[in-house]
Amino acid sequence: MDERYEIALKDVLEMTALSGHATVPKWRLSRWYGQVKFTVNIRRDLRERWLRLIKDELGWTTSPKLKLAETGENIIMINADAFFDDKE
């Protein structure tokens, strides 16, 4: 992966961690990884990078789960701990 894509991906993951979610076009993520399709290997790598960001760079003691949702042409990354259960 090009260095510029590494930086862009890190920004998206930080936004997900700190804001609760981020949206990226599926084609863009695939292109960053040099793939034609959004594959399982991309998902695995995203989760590995997520854990490194959470533990090593942000220094969080707990590791919230990274959830990925595919909506049409976009991938929504969700910090599972940023949302709460609806009590109504």
N, C-alpha and C positions, 0 to 999 in steps of 0.2 A: 504494500500500500504506500502510495506517495506520502511524503511528509505533510503536505498541505491537507490531504484527506485525513491523516491521523489527527491533525489539529482540529479540523472541522468535526470529526467524530467525537473527539474528546469534549468539545464545546456542547454538542448535542447531549452527551451523557451527563455532563455537569448540569445542564439545564433540566434534565430529567430528575436528577438527584435533588436539586435545590428548588425547582418550581413544581415538581410533581409529575410533569409530563412534557413530551416534545414530539413533534411530528416531522417526519422526513419522507420525501417521495421515495417510493420503493426503487425506482430506477437509479436514484442518486446513491443509495446505499449499495446497490449491486455494482454500480460503476466504481465506487470507492474501493470495493474488494476485487475488482477486475473480473466480475462474474456477469453472466447474462441474466440469471434469475436470482431471486432472493432465496437462498438455500439454508438448509439446516446448519451447515458449517458457519455461515454468517451469524446465525442466531447464537451458536455456541461461542463464537469469538466475542460477540457483543456482551454476553453474560460474563465471560472471563475479564474483559476490559472493565465492565461494571464493578466487579468485585475488587479489582486492583484500584480503581478510582475511589471507591468507598473506603477501603481499608488503608491504602498507602498514601493517597493524596489528601482525602478529606479527613482521614483519621477517625472515622466513625467506629464505634465499638460494636454496633449491630449492623448487619448487612441486609437491608431491605431487598426483597425480591424484585428483579427487573421483569416486568411483564411486557410482552410485545403483542400488539393487535394489528392485524392487517385489515385496512378499510379501503377497498377499491385500489387506488394507486398509491396509497400512503401506508407507512408504518408508524404507529403510535407507540412510543416508549413510555411506560408508566412505572413510577416509583410506587410500589404496592403500599408502602407505609404512609404515603402522602394523602391517602383517602381514608375515610372512615365509614363504618357501616351506617346505613340509614336506620334510624330508630323509630321512624313513623310507620 
